[in-house]
Amino acid sequence: MLNQGKGGIAATPPKPSLPFDPKASPTRTIWLLAWPQVLMMLFHFLIGFVDVWVAGRISRDVQASMGMVSQSFFIFLVVAIAVGNGSVAAISQSYGAGLMHRVQRYVGLSLQAAAVFGVLLLVFGYGFQGALIRILQTPESLLPIMTYLLSVYLLVLPAYYLFIIGNSILRAQQLVLYPLYGMMIVAGLNTFGDFALGLGMFGFPDLGYKGLAWSTFGSVLAGGLFNVWILRRRGLLVRRSFAPWKWIRCASPYLFKVAWPAGLMQLVWHSAYIALFSITASLPVGSVVALAGMSAGMRVESLMFLPGFAFNFTASILVGHYLGAKKPEEAKQMGYRILGQGLLVICILTVVLWQFLEPIAAFVAPDPEVRDEAVNYLRYNLAAMPFLLVSMILGGALTGAGATIYQGLVMGGTAWLVRIPLAFILGHLIFIHATGIWLAMFLSMAVQALCVAYVYQFWDWQRFALRKKRIAPAA
């Protein structure tokens, strides 16, 4: 165990509001954790939805640029997501084992990583901003918009890191309401800013796409500061949360072991999306319409990610808790229980949404050509939703166990070895149209789901769980 005496931790560590009980009803436990996270993801969806909706009211060029920047910007967030995954694994397992002092110190270690990497990537981003825009094969008409949006987005990286990693820390301890409140703040401020500064409403100046950029900056900054305040209020962010170097040297290897495959997976996955945007942007016919339709369709499609991400997070939390409590078989069964409930929810939502594709697409993309392409995109990608959910939920279980290397192998492999080659062949050589790219996305999701399910069932992913002996007793 970690040293619990003097030398860097609070005498009375914070108590969880919802103690982990491995004997509690699995269904009740799943839904107690899932429903706030569904609402959290709903507000997350509203952020992107409002961005694209307002962008579409400005021009199709702004709408296409917003979609490309939103996807490419995720490359700069991969380290935050990676550290967040490592934090969930380490903190949830320590929480399940009842080691609250270890929880405190992993909180401090995670926040230090957030601050350092947020600043480093801000500097790195400005150095390689132009290269990224060229890699995207951005059409000439979109260059000024893309450059400005990306410049402002990079400025908010440190706050974004605090927001993402802070949410992971809170979720790992079943404090799922605080991330919900934080996302509500970000969504509310972003929506107000988009309408006020993007469209010049409520007496504010009409700044167009520049207003959208600064709206994102202000809202994310508020979310990051909110997380810092909550962690202080919960007694998790105090001077003694930051352990001495001797403890950090012993504890950080596990965080790194979980984080680097997760970060690499995010990098590979989102670079594959950039390649997909590049393939779409270089289509022989209708590239700008295809990009705008893809951007609009992805925003509508992200509505379906709400339960997927909620169950993904829930799987990470509960599998980590069961492994921390030394119940590996129950951990595996919990992953399947969460998958069953998630598939039921997503299938019902898909059937309902399918009935209203055209009016929803018309609402997001008023341009008739963009609307039709958005509907075309959605038909293929909504059909792939059950496959995607298998990958998301079982992948979340692997994250909770710390087995991010397995998740990265499957997700990255299918993205680059299946999706990208198929997208080029079907989009550029066979269909000569965006339909080929959408079909490639569907087929790659099916392959990915089968691979993740095989790994979860037959590979020994529980061996990646944190053990007491992996951290030296001395602090």
N, C-alpha and C positions, 0 to 999 in steps of 0.2 A: 504493500500500500504506500501511498504518498505520505510523507511526513505531515502530520496534522498539528504539530506543535508550533512554537513561535518561529518566525523566520519568513513570513510572507503571505499568510492566509488569514482570513477572518476567523475569530474564535467561534462564531456561530454562522455557518454558511446558510444561504437562503434556502427556505423550504419550498418544495414544489406545490403548486396549487391543486394539482391533480395527480396524486401519487400513483406510481406504476403498480398495478396489481395483476400478476400473471393469472390469477384465478377468476378475474372479472369476466363478464360475458363478452366474448370476442366481437359480436355484432354491435353491441352497445358501445364498446370502446372505440371501434372503428368509426362509428358515426359521430361520437362526441368529438373526435379529432378531425373528422372529414368536413363537417358542415361549415365551421368557420373558415376552413381553407378553400372550400368551394366559393364562399362569398369573397374571400380575399382574391381569388383568381378572377372572379367576376369583375371586381374593380380594376384588376390588372388588365383584363380584356377591354374595359371601357376606356382606359388610357390610350391604347393603340387604336381602338375603334374611333374615338373622337378625333385623334390626330389625322387619320386617313379621311374621315368624313369632312372635316374642315379643309384639309388639303385639297380634296376633290372640288370644294366650292371655290377654291382659289384658281387652280388650273390642273389639267392632266399632267403637266410637267412636274408640278409640285407634288402631286399624288404619287407619281412614279418615283421621284427622288426620295420621298419620305419612306417608301417601302424599301428601297435599296439601302438607305442609310440605317434604318432600323435593324435590318438583318446584318449588315456589315459591322455595325457598332458592337454586336455581340462578341466579336473577336476580342475586343478590349475588356470584356467582362468575364472571360474564361477563367482567369485566375481567381476572381471573386467567387465564381460558382464552384471552382475546385476546392478552395479553402472552406467554403460553406459545406460542401459534401464531406470533407474531412472532419469538420466541426460536428456535423450531425452524427457521423459514425462514432467519434470519440466521446462526445458528450452524451448521446443517447445510451451508449453501452455503459458508461460510467454511472449514468442516472439509474439504469436498470439494476446495476450492481449495488446501488445505494452509496456510492463514493462521491458525496457532494463536494468534498474538498477538491477532488480531481476535476469535477465539473467547473468549479470556480476558476481553476488555473487554466483549463483549456479555453475558457471564455477570454481570459486575458491574452493568451497566446494567439487566438484567432483575430482579436481586434488589432493587435500589433501587426499581424500580417496584412490586415485590411488597409491600415494606414500606409505602410511601406509600399505595398504593391500598387495602391491607388495612385500615389504620387509618381512612382516610377513609370507606370503605363501612360500617365498624362504626358510626361516628357517624351516617351517613346512614340506616342500617337502623333504628336505634332511633327516629329521627325520623319514619319513615314506616311503622313496623310495623303500626299500627292501620289505616292506609289499605289496606295490602296485604291484610289479613285481610278487610276489607269488600269489596274487589274480587273476592275469591274467592267471595263470597256464602256464606260459611261458615254452616252450620246452627247454630242457637242452642246446641244440645247440645254442639257441638264447640268453642265459643269458648274456654273456659278451657284446654283441652288445647292447642289451636293456639297461643294466646298464649304459654304457657309454653315449648313446644318451640321456637318461633321465637326467643324471647328468649335461650335458651341457645345455640342454633345461631349467632346473630349474634356472640356473644362469641369464638368460635373463628375468626372470619374471618381475622385476620392470620396465624395458623398455617396455615389452609387455603391461603392465597395462597403461602406458602413451600413448602408441600407440592406444590401443582399446578405452579408455575413451576419449582421445583427438579427435579421429574420431567421436565419438558419439556427443561430444560437438559441433563440426563444422557442422555435418549433421543437428542437431536440429535447427540450424539457417539458413538452406538452403545453407550453404557454402560447397556445395558438391564437388567442384573441388579440394579443398585441400586434403581431404582423398584420392581422385584419385591420386594426385601427390605423396602422401606419399606411397601408395601401389605400384606405379611404381618404386619408389626408392628401396623399400624392394624386389620386384620381380627381379629387375635388378641385385642388389647385390647378392641375393641368387642364381640366375642362374649362374652368373659368378663364385661365390664361389664353387658351386656344381661341375662345370666342371673343375675348376682350382685345387681345393683341393681334391674333391672326385675322379676324374679320372686322376689327374696329368697333365692336359693340360696347355698350355701357359707358359711352363717352371716352373710350380709350383710343389712341391713335391706331390706324390700320397699318400694321407692319408686315402683313402677308406671311410668307414662309419664315421670315426672321422672328416674327412673333411666336410662331410655333416652336422654334428652337429655344427661345428664352423662357417660354412656358414650361418646357421640359426641364430646363436648368433649375428654375425656382422650385418646382414641385418635388424633384428628386432631392434637392438640398434640404428641403423641409422634412422629407422622409428620413434621411440619414440622421439629422439632428434629433428627430423624435426617437429613433432607436437608441441613440446615446443616452437620452434622458430616461428612457424606460429601463435600460440596463443599470443606470445609476440608481434609479428608484427601487429596483428589485434587489439592490445590494450585490449585483454581479460585476459592476464596473467600479471598483474601489482600488485604492493604492495597493492593497495586498493581493489583488487579483493577478498582478503582474509578478510572476515567480522569478526567483533568482536564476542566473544562467545555468547552474548545475541541473536544476529541474528541467529547464527548457531543452538542454542538450539531450536529456534522457527521453523527454516526452515528444519532442517535435518530429522524430523519425516516423512515428505512426501517423501523425497528421500529414506528413509529406508522402508517406506510402499510400495513403488513401487519396490525397489531393492530386498528385501528379498524373495518375491515369485519368482521373475525372477531368482535369484541365486539358489533357491531351485529347480526350474524347470530345470535349466541347470545341476545342480548336479544330479538330478534324471535321466534326459535324458541321460547324458553322462555316468553315472554309468550303465544305461541300455545297452549302447553300449559296455562298458567293459564286462558286463555279456554276451553280444552277442559274443564278441571276445572269452570269456572263453568257452562258449558253442561250438563255432567253433573249438577252439584249442583242445577241448577234444572229438571231433568226433571219433567214432571208426575207421573210414576209411578216409585217405587222409587229415589229419588235417593241415599239413604245406602247402600243395597245396591250400587248401581252404582258409587259412589265406592270402597267397600271392595273390590269385585270388580276394578275398574280398578287399584287400588293393588296388590292381590295378583297380578293378571295381569301387571302391568308388572315386578314382581320376577322372575317366572318368565321372562318375555320377555327380560329383561336377560341371562339366561344365554346367549341367542343372540347378544347383542352382543359376547361375549368375543372370538371370532375376528374379528368385524367391526372392533372397535376396534384389535385387534392389527395387522390388515392396514392399517387406516387410518394408524396410527402408522408402520408400516413404509414405507408409500408416501410419507409426508411426509419421512422420513429419506432414503430412497434417491433420490427424485426431486430433493430438495435437493442431495444429494451429486453426482449426475450433472450438474446444472445448474452447480454450483460448479466442476466439472471441465470445463466448456464442452462438454458432450455432450448437447444438447437432444433429439435424436432418440432416443438411448438412454434418456433420462429418460422420454419419452412411452411408449416400448415397455415400460419397467419398470412403469409404472402399469398397463398392460394385463396384463402377466404376473401381477402381484399380484392383480388383479381375477379372473383366471381361476382361480387357486389358491384365492382366498377364496370364490368361488361354489361350487366343488366341495365345500369343507368345510361351508359353510352349508347346502347342499341336503341333504347326508347327515345333518347334525345335526337339521334340520327334520323329515325323514322319521322319524327315530328318536324325537324328542320327541313327535311327533304321536300315537304309539301309547300314550303314558302321560299324556295331558293331565289326565284326571279324577283319578287318584290323586295326581299332583303338586299339582293345585289343592286337593285335599282336605287335603293336608299343610300347605300355606301358609295356607289359609282353612278352618278347621274348621266355621264356620257354613254350613249347607247352601245357603242362598240366595246367600251371597257366593261359595261354591264354584262354583255353576252359572254365575253371572255372570262369574267369572274364566275359566272354560272358554270361554264365549261370546266374551269379549274375545280370548283366545289364538288361537282358530280364525281370526279375521280377520287378526290381526297376525302370526301365524306364516306365513300364506300370503303376506304382503307382504315377508317377509324377503329374498328375492333382490333385490327392488327397492331395499330399504333398503341392502343391501350395495353395490350399484352407487353409490349416493349417498355412502356412507361412504368407500369406497376411492378413487374418483376425486376426491372432495372432499379427501381426505388428500393426494393428489398435488398438487392445486391449492394447498393450504396450504404444502407444501414448496417450491413455486415462488414463494410470496408472492402468488399470485393470489386472495387471500381475497375480493376484491370480487366476483368471478364466483361464487364459492361462496355468498356472502351473498345475491346477487340471486336465485339459484335457490332456495335453501333457505327464505329469508324469504318470497319471492313465493309459492311453493307452499303454505307454511304458512297465510298469511293470505288469499290469493286463492282457494285451493282447499279446504284442509282445514276451516277454521273456518266458512265459509258452508255447505259441505256438511254439516258436523256439526249445525249448527242446523236446516237444512232437513230432513235425514233423521231426526234425533233428536227434534225437537220438532213437526214438521209432518206427517211421513209415517209413520214407525214409531211415534212417541210412546213410544219405549223406547230404552234404551242401544244396542241393536243398530244403530240408524241411525248413531250416533256411531262405532262400531267399523267399519262399512262405509265411512264417510267417511275414516277413517284409512288403510284399504287403498287406496282409489282415489287419495288424495293421494300415497301412496308411489310408485305406478306413474307418475304424472305427473312427480314429482320425479326419478325415475331417468332417464326419457327426456330431461329437460332437462339434467341433469348430463352425461349421455353425449354429447349434442350439443355442449355447450360444450367438453368435453374434446377432442373429435375435430376441431372446426372453428374454434375461437377461438384467438387467439394468446396463450395464457396464459404461455408461456415468457418473454415480454418483461418480466415482473415480477421476474425474478431479480435478485439483488444484483450490482452491478458494482463493481469497484475504484474507478472514478472517482466513485462515489456517496459515498465517504468521503474527505474531504480528507487528503492525505498528512501534514499537520502534526498533531501530537498536543498 
